[in-house]
Amino acid sequence: MPPIAPRSARALAPFAITLITFVGAASAPSPLYGLYQKAWGFSSLTLTAIFAVYAGALLLTLLITGSLSDHLGRRPVILSAIVLEIIAMALFSRAEGVSWLIAARLTQGVATGLATAALGAALIDIERTRGTLTNTVGSLAGMAIGALATATLIQLAPTAGDLVFPILMAIFIGEGLWIAAQSEPATPRPGAWASLKPSVGLPRAARRTFLLVAPIDIAIWALGGFYLSLGPALARGIATTPLPILGGLAIFALAMTGAGAIVVFNSLSPHRQIVLGAASMAGGVALTLLAAHGGGLALFFGGTVLAGIGFGVGFQGAVRSVMPLAGAGERAGLLAALYILSYASNSLPALAAGGLVGSFGLARVGDVYGGLVVALSLLALAGALVFPARSCGAGGKEAGPVSPEVSRAGCR
């Protein structure tokens, strides 16, 4: 891939950095959950419910407003999302109980849903190939950076956690001014109200492939949900000295490895990406389970890094396999179906795990949760080897370009 032109880099920068900040802000509360839980005495079920509220709000916002920036323009939607995000940061900084956290996460979910769709589209408006890769890698990098930055502040001083949200508020204000100074990358078109009607569908040509990639998609997003909600507590439980930074490091290892893997293995076919992703997920999660039973922290992070490869590459392969099979008028509905599967997998299993921790303990729940992720990964691996998903149309040509919101498609 040729080097990106300086002009394109300058045009991409404000939208890419704002996307990273949004996703980073979404993962920033994860290392703080342990402090909140200790201070206010709520259960693991409540903790995962706080996480699930965010995922649900984000999903609904994507389904309803995912194409709104096509009609209003990218900048107005992004700036609206920034205002909502600043409100969410203010709620976090003033939080005095669980209801405050739920309100903050709900507002943040709406803001992030608005922002990610518009920012992703803006990046591709500016530079299609680089913008698509930046969108995918930036999202995972933001998740990693946000969690690690918060955990590092807490490690330096527990009260330093109070600085996280005021710092983010200041960053978002600066990014809002930066975005406002940019030229509009898209040409708005009529139909804003009509675009708010959700469209969910599974085209006949994509059904077989969708079913084949569903196990790896569920496994990937379920693992992400577990790490963002209960992962920090698991990492601290394995360590002989439960340092606060360990929770952030666990999320960082998973997400940043995923981001790097997308770049390194971007040239692989979708089929090979799924095979590599499923095998890495199964092996990595198995190692983390061994770590939880006396294997130690080094084995836990080794397993997390291996699972992170699958986390990034597996999802990219799943998207690249299924999206080209939809016609031009079917892509929005298929993308919505993929969003529903992904975010349901991200929140519902973690919510169930949180409800069971009080009765069975984190270690036992982690064993069952991890075992299910391994089983789904192996099912996806078997499906990919026995029934290769068709990512191309007739004659070896792609069935159509990938939707701007998803990763670049490719053929085997």
C-alpha positions in Angstrom: 0.0 0.0 0.0 1.6 3.3 -1.0 2.4 6.0 1.6 -0.4 8.3 2.4 -0.1 11.8 0.9 0.6 14.6 3.4 -2.6 16.5 2.3 -4.7 13.4 2.9 -3.0 12.8 6.3 -3.8 16.4 7.4 -7.4 16.0 6.3 -7.8 12.6 8.0 -6.1 13.7 11.3 -9.0 15.6 13.0 -11.5 13.0 12.3 -9.2 10.1 13.1 -8.0 11.6 16.4 -11.6 12.4 17.4 -12.7 8.8 16.7 -9.8 7.5 18.9 -10.8 9.8 21.7 -14.5 8.8 21.5 -13.6 5.1 21.7 -11.0 5.8 24.4 -13.5 7.6 26.5 -15.9 4.7 26.2 -13.3 2.3 27.7 -11.9 4.8 30.2 -14.5 4.0 32.9 -13.6 0.2 32.9 -10.6 0.5 35.3 -12.6 2.7 37.6 -15.4 0.2 38.1 -13.6 -1.5 40.9 -13.2 1.8 42.8 -16.9 2.6 42.2 -17.9 -0.9 43.4 -15.9 -0.6 46.5 -17.1 2.9 47.3 -20.8 2.3 46.7 -21.1 -1.4 47.4 -23.0 -2.6 44.3 -22.9 -6.1 42.8 -21.1 -7.5 39.8 -24.6 -7.8 38.1 -25.0 -4.0 38.6 -21.5 -3.4 37.2 -22.2 -5.4 34.0 -25.6 -3.7 33.7 -23.9 -0.3 33.7 -21.7 -1.6 30.8 -24.8 -3.1 29.0 -26.6 0.2 29.1 -23.9 1.8 27.1 -23.8 -1.0 24.5 -27.6 -0.9 24.1 -27.8 2.8 23.7 -24.9 2.7 21.2 -26.7 0.0 19.2 -30.0 1.7 19.1 -28.4 5.0 18.1 -26.5 3.3 15.2 -29.6 1.6 14.0 -31.7 4.8 14.0 -29.1 7.5 13.1 -26.4 5.5 11.3 -27.0 7.3 8.0 -28.1 10.6 9.4 -24.9 12.3 8.4 -25.5 11.5 4.8 -28.4 13.9 4.9 -27.3 16.6 7.5 -23.6 16.5 6.8 -20.7 14.9 8.8 -19.7 17.9 10.8 -23.1 18.8 12.3 -23.6 15.2 13.5 -20.1 14.9 14.9 -20.4 18.3 16.7 -23.7 17.2 18.2 -22.1 14.0 19.4 -19.3 15.9 21.0 -21.8 18.1 22.9 -23.5 14.9 24.2 -20.1 13.4 25.1 -19.1 16.4 27.1 -22.4 16.1 29.0 -21.6 12.4 29.7 -18.1 13.4 31.0 -19.7 15.9 33.3 -22.1 13.3 34.6 -19.2 10.9 35.3 -17.1 13.6 37.0 -20.1 14.4 39.3 -21.2 10.8 39.9 -22.4 10.1 43.4 -24.0 6.7 42.9 -25.1 4.0 40.4 -27.9 6.1 38.9 -25.3 8.7 37.9 -23.2 6.1 36.2 -26.2 4.7 34.3 -27.1 8.2 33.1 -23.5 8.9 32.1 -23.2 5.6 30.2 -26.6 6.0 28.5 -25.6 9.5 27.3 -22.2 8.3 26.2 -23.7 5.4 24.3 -25.9 7.8 22.3 -23.0 10.2 21.7 -20.6 7.4 20.6 -23.2 5.9 18.2 -23.7 9.2 16.6 -20.0 9.9 16.4 -18.7 6.6 15.1 -21.0 6.4 12.2 -20.3 10.0 11.1 -16.6 9.9 11.8 -16.2 6.6 10.0 -18.0 7.9 7.0 -16.0 11.2 7.0 -12.7 9.2 7.0 -13.8 7.3 4.0 -15.1 10.4 2.2 -11.6 11.8 2.5 -9.6 8.7 1.5 -11.5 5.5 1.0 -8.8 2.9 1.4 -6.8 4.6 4.2 -9.9 5.9 5.8 -11.4 2.5 6.1 -8.3 1.0 7.7 -8.0 4.0 10.0 -11.6 3.6 11.1 -11.0 0.0 12.1 -7.6 0.3 13.6 -8.4 3.6 15.3 -11.4 2.1 17.1 -9.4 -0.7 18.7 -6.4 1.6 19.5 -8.8 4.1 21.2 -10.2 1.3 23.3 -6.7 0.3 24.4 -5.4 3.8 25.0 -8.4 4.9 27.0 -8.3 1.9 29.4 -4.5 2.1 29.9 -4.5 5.9 30.5 -7.2 5.7 33.2 -5.5 2.7 34.9 -2.1 4.5 34.8 -3.6 7.6 36.5 -5.2 5.4 39.2 -1.9 3.6 39.7 -0.1 6.9 40.3 -2.7 8.0 42.8 -6.2 6.7 43.5 -7.5 10.3 43.6 -6.0 10.9 40.2 -8.9 9.0 38.7 -11.0 12.1 39.4 -8.9 13.9 36.7 -9.9 11.5 33.9 -13.2 13.0 32.9 -12.3 16.7 33.2 -9.3 16.0 31.0 -11.5 14.2 28.4 -13.9 17.2 28.6 -11.1 19.6 27.7 -9.9 17.3 24.9 -13.4 17.1 23.4 -13.9 20.8 23.5 -10.6 21.2 21.6 -11.6 18.6 19.1 -15.0 20.2 18.6 -13.2 23.5 17.6 -10.9 21.5 15.4 -13.8 19.7 13.6 -15.7 23.0 13.2 -12.7 24.5 11.4 -12.7 21.7 8.8 -14.5 21.8 5.5 -17.5 19.5 5.1 -16.3 16.2 3.5 -19.7 15.1 2.3 -22.5 16.7 0.2 -25.8 16.5 2.3 -28.8 15.2 0.5 -32.6 15.3 1.4 -34.3 12.6 3.4 -33.1 13.0 7.0 -36.4 12.1 8.6 -36.9 9.0 6.4 -33.3 7.9 7.2 -34.3 7.5 10.9 -36.3 4.4 10.2 -34.2 1.3 11.1 -33.6 -1.2 8.3 -32.7 -4.7 9.3 -32.5 -7.5 6.8 -30.6 -10.6 5.9 -30.3 -10.9 2.1 -30.7 -14.5 0.7 -27.3 -14.4 -0.9 -25.6 -13.6 2.4 -27.5 -16.0 4.7 -25.2 -19.0 4.5 -22.1 -16.9 5.0 -23.7 -14.9 7.8 -24.5 -18.2 9.7 -20.9 -19.4 9.1 -19.3 -16.3 10.5 -21.8 -15.8 13.4 -19.9 -18.0 15.9 -16.6 -16.1 15.5 -18.5 -12.8 15.7 -20.3 -13.8 18.9 -17.1 -15.1 20.4 -15.1 -11.9 19.6 -17.7 -9.5 21.0 -18.5 -11.6 24.0 -14.8 -11.7 24.9 -14.6 -7.9 24.5 -17.6 -7.4 26.7 -16.1 -9.6 29.4 -12.7 -7.8 29.4 -14.3 -4.4 29.5 -16.6 -5.3 32.4 -15.1 -8.1 34.5 -11.7 -8.4 32.9 -9.9 -5.9 35.3 -11.2 -7.8 38.3 -10.0 -11.1 36.9 -6.5 -9.7 36.1 -6.2 -8.4 39.7 -7.4 -11.7 41.1 -4.7 -13.6 39.3 -1.9 -11.3 40.3 0.0 -11.8 43.6 -0.1 -8.0 44.0 -3.5 -6.6 42.7 -2.2 -3.4 41.2 -4.9 -1.1 39.7 -3.0 -0.7 36.4 -3.5 -4.5 35.7 -7.1 -4.0 34.6 -6.1 -1.3 32.1 -3.2 -3.4 30.8 -5.5 -6.4 30.2 -7.8 -4.3 28.0 -4.8 -2.6 26.3 -3.2 -6.0 25.5 -6.4 -7.3 23.9 -7.4 -4.3 21.9 -4.0 -3.0 20.9 -2.9 -6.4 19.7 -6.2 -6.6 17.7 -5.4 -3.2 16.1 -1.9 -4.3 15.2 -3.1 -7.6 13.8 -5.5 -5.9 11.5 -2.6 -4.0 10.0 -0.2 -6.9 9.8 -2.7 -9.4 8.4 -4.7 -7.0 6.2 -3.5 -8.6 3.0 -4.9 -12.1 3.9 -8.1 -13.2 2.3 -11.3 -13.1 4.5 -11.3 -16.9 4.7 -7.8 -17.0 6.0 -8.4 -14.2 8.4 -11.3 -16.1 9.9 -9.2 -19.3 10.2 -6.4 -17.4 11.9 -8.8 -15.4 14.1 -10.7 -18.4 15.3 -7.6 -20.4 16.1 -6.0 -17.5 17.9 -9.1 -16.9 19.9 -9.4 -20.5 21.0 -5.8 -20.8 21.9 -5.5 -17.4 23.7 -8.6 -17.9 25.8 -7.5 -21.4 26.8 -4.2 -19.9 28.0 -6.0 -17.3 30.1 -8.1 -20.0 31.7 -5.0 -21.9 32.7 -3.6 -18.7 34.1 -6.6 -18.3 36.3 -5.8 -21.7 37.8 -2.3 -21.1 38.9 -0.6 -20.3 35.6 0.2 -16.8 36.7 0.0 -13.3 35.3 2.6 -13.8 32.5 0.5 -16.6 31.1 -2.7 -14.5 31.4 -1.2 -11.7 29.3 0.3 -14.1 26.8 -3.1 -15.6 26.3 -4.7 -12.2 26.1 -2.2 -11.1 23.4 -2.9 -14.3 21.4 -6.7 -13.8 21.8 -6.2 -10.2 20.7 -4.9 -11.4 17.3 -8.2 -13.2 16.8 -10.1 -10.3 18.2 -8.9 -8.0 15.4 -8.4 -10.3 12.5 -11.4 -12.5 13.1 -13.9 -9.7 13.0 -12.3 -8.1 10.0 -12.5 -11.5 8.2 -16.2 -11.9 9.2 -17.1 -8.4 7.9 -15.2 -8.8 4.7 -16.8 -12.2 4.1 -20.4 -11.2 4.5 -20.7 -7.5 3.4 -19.8 -8.0 -0.3 -22.7 -10.5 -0.7 -25.3 -7.8 -0.3 -26.6 -5.7 -3.1 -26.5 -1.9 -3.1 -30.0 -1.6 -1.6 -29.4 -4.4 1.0 -26.2 -3.3 2.7 -27.7 -1.1 5.3 -30.1 -3.9 6.4 -27.3 -6.4 6.5 -25.0 -4.1 8.4 -27.8 -3.5 11.0 -28.2 -7.3 11.4 -24.4 -7.6 12.0 -24.5 -4.7 14.5 -27.4 -6.4 16.4 -25.5 -9.7 16.6 -22.3 -8.0 17.7 -23.6 -5.7 20.3 -26.0 -8.3 21.8 -23.0 -10.6 22.1 -21.0 -7.8 23.6 -23.5 -7.0 26.4 -25.9 -9.9 27.1 -23.3 -12.6 28.0 -21.3 -10.1 30.2 -24.6 -9.2 31.9 -25.4 -12.9 32.6 -21.9 -13.4 33.9 -22.2 -10.5 36.2 -25.4 -11.9 37.6 -23.7 -15.3 38.3 -20.5 -14.0 40.0 -22.3 -13.4 43.3 -23.4 -17.0 43.5 -20.5 -18.9 41.9 -17.5 -16.6 42.1 -15.5 -14.8 39.4 -13.1 -17.7 38.8 -15.8 -20.3 38.1 -17.9 -17.9 36.0 -14.8 -17.0 34.1 -14.2 -20.8 33.4 -17.6 -21.2 31.9 -17.5 -18.0 30.0 -14.1 -18.7 28.6 -15.1 -22.3 27.8 -18.0 -21.0 25.7 -15.8 -18.6 23.9 -13.3 -21.4 23.1 -16.2 -23.6 21.9 -17.6 -20.9 19.6 -14.1 -20.2 18.2 -13.6 -23.9 17.5 -17.0 -24.1 15.9 -16.1 -21.1 13.7 -12.8 -22.7 12.8 -14.4 -26.0 11.8 -17.0 -24.1 9.8 -14.4 -22.1 8.0 -12.4 -25.2 7.1 -15.3 -27.5 6.1 -17.6 -24.8 4.6 -15.5 -21.9 3.4 -17.6 -18.7 3.4 -18.1 -17.2 0.0 -16.7 -13.7 0.0 -16.9 -13.2 -3.8 -19.6 -13.1 -6.4 -19.7 -15.2 -9.6 -16.6 -15.5 -11.6 -14.4 -14.6 -8.7 -15.4 -11.0 -8.7 -16.5 -9.2 -5.6 -20.2 -9.0 -5.1 -20.0 -5.3 -4.5 -18.0 -2.7 -2.6 -18.1 -2.8 1.1 -20.3 -0.3 2.9 -18.4 2.8 4.0 -18.9 1.9 7.7 -17.0 -1.4 7.5 -13.7 -2.8 6.5 -12.4 -3.1 3.0 -13.7 -6.2 1.2 -11.5 -8.7 -0.5 -11.7 -12.0 -2.4 -9.8 -15.2 -1.8 
